[in-house]
């Protein structure tokens, strides 16, 4: 599993599930699961990971 954490505390995870071989990409904002996607193609999963990392980095939510 690969975890990428941003300076604002948001993070993404990237993992390959076994035995199915699917790729699972998740986006967490402020500790809560915001979005997830399961792909059967590595290049599509990496594209989602890049998009989720941009969302995590540019999160404009205000913390209370």
N, C-alpha and C positions, 0 to 999 in steps of 0.2 A: 504494500500500500504506500502511496506517495501522498504526503500532506504538504500543502503550500499555505503558509499563514501570512497574512498581510499585516502591515503596521497598525491598522485600525482594529485588529482582532478577528476579522473575518477570515475564513479559510475554505479551501477546497480539498477534496480527497479524490484519488484516482486509484482504482484497483481492478484486478482481473479476478473474476469469480471462477471457482472450480466446482464441479467438473464441467460446467457448461461452456466456459471460455468467454463469456460476455465481459465487457468492460463497464464498470459502474463509476459514474462521475457524480459527485455531490457538492453542493454549495451550502455553506453554513454562514449565516449572518447573525452576529450577536449571540452566538452559541446555539441558534435554532436552525434546523434543516429548512432551507428556503426552496431548493430545487434539486432534482436529481434526474439522471437519464441513464438508461442502459443501452449500450450499443454492441452490435456484433462485429463491427469493423474498427480496427485500431485507429485509422486516420480520422474517422468521424468522432471517435471518443476524444482524441487529442484536440480536435477543433472545438468541441464542447468545453474541454478543460481550459483552453485559452480564453474562450468567451466568459466562462464562470470566473476565471481569475481576474479579468477586467472588471466584471461586476463587483467582485469582492473588494477590489482595490479602490473603486470609485463610489463606494456606498455612501450616500448622502443622508442616511437616516440619522436622526438626532437621538442620542442616548439620554435617558432621564436619570 
